[in-house]
Amino acid sequence: MPKVLPFVLLALAAGPVAQAQTPPVQDMTVQRGAAIAESRCSTCHQIGPEDGMSRTAPSFNIIGLRHTPISLERQLGALKNGHYEMPPLRLETDEIRAITAYIESLR
């Protein structure tokens, strides 16, 4: 019995470390949204937390202030038809949710 105790203590001690290394689902979604924004949106939009019209379109920070999460998801879904000077952009539902989570994280 005494030989088992060190292994049990080691397993208990390693548990919180393993959990701390796994980011929460929301953080992973935000990170994925940032990566999608970088690859698909950053040509025209300032995607970081800075304000203003950095290029030819409003920053994601400004967009986040203009929309609720629900209206933002609707707007991103409608981009398949284009938007003002924006070319059509087809996004999958999980990409829309990830971009929305990222924009919400800028608040």
C-alpha positions in Angstrom: 0.0 0.0 0.0 2.7 2.6 0.8 4.2 2.1 -2.7 0.9 3.3 -4.3 0.7 6.5 -2.3 3.5 8.4 -4.2 1.9 7.6 -7.6 -1.5 8.8 -6.3 0.1 12.0 -5.1 1.9 12.5 -8.3 -1.3 11.9 -10.3 -3.2 14.4 -8.2 -0.4 17.0 -8.5 -0.3 16.6 -12.3 -4.0 17.0 -12.8 -4.2 20.8 -12.3 -1.1 21.3 -14.5 -2.7 19.4 -17.4 -5.9 21.4 -17.0 -4.0 24.7 -17.0 -2.3 23.9 -20.3 -5.7 23.5 -22.1 -7.2 26.8 -23.1 -10.9 27.3 -22.5 -13.1 26.7 -25.5 -14.0 30.4 -25.7 -10.3 31.4 -25.9 -9.7 28.8 -28.7 -12.7 30.3 -30.6 -11.4 33.8 -30.2 -8.0 32.7 -31.4 -9.5 31.0 -34.4 -11.5 34.1 -35.1 -8.4 36.2 -35.0 -6.6 33.9 -37.4 -9.5 33.9 -39.8 -9.7 37.7 -39.6 -6.0 37.9 -40.3 -6.2 35.8 -43.4 -9.5 37.0 -44.8 -10.2 40.5 -43.5 -7.0 42.3 -42.7 -6.4 43.5 -46.3 -9.0 46.1 -45.8 -9.9 46.1 -42.1 -7.8 46.9 -39.0 -8.5 43.8 -37.1 -6.7 44.7 -33.8 -8.1 46.6 -30.9 -7.2 50.0 -32.4 -9.9 52.4 -33.4 -10.5 54.2 -36.7 -10.5 53.7 -40.4 -7.0 52.2 -40.9 -7.4 51.2 -44.5 -10.5 51.3 -46.6 -12.9 49.9 -44.1 -13.8 50.4 -40.4 -11.8 48.6 -37.8 -13.1 45.5 -36.1 -13.3 47.5 -32.9 -15.7 50.0 -34.5 -17.7 47.2 -36.1 -18.0 45.6 -32.6 -19.4 48.8 -31.2 -22.0 49.1 -34.0 -23.4 45.6 -33.7 -24.7 43.2 -31.1 -23.4 39.6 -31.4 -26.6 38.5 -33.1 -26.6 41.3 -35.6 -22.9 40.8 -36.2 -23.5 37.1 -37.0 -26.3 38.0 -39.4 -24.1 40.7 -41.1 -21.2 38.2 -41.5 -23.6 35.6 -42.9 -24.9 38.2 -45.4 -21.4 38.9 -46.8 -21.8 36.1 -49.3 -23.7 38.8 -51.3 -21.1 41.5 -50.7 -21.5 44.6 -48.6 -21.1 48.2 -49.9 -17.6 48.1 -51.5 -16.8 44.8 -50.0 -16.6 41.8 -52.4 -18.7 38.7 -51.6 -17.2 36.6 -48.8 -18.6 33.1 -48.0 -18.1 32.1 -44.4 -19.1 28.9 -42.7 -21.2 29.0 -39.6 -18.3 28.1 -37.3 -16.1 30.8 -39.0 -18.9 33.4 -38.4 -19.1 32.4 -34.7 -15.3 32.5 -34.3 -15.0 36.0 -36.0 -17.9 37.2 -33.8 -16.2 35.9 -30.7 -13.0 37.6 -31.7 -14.7 41.0 -32.4 -16.6 40.7 -29.0 -13.2 40.1 -27.3 -12.1 43.5 -28.5 -14.7 45.3 -26.3 
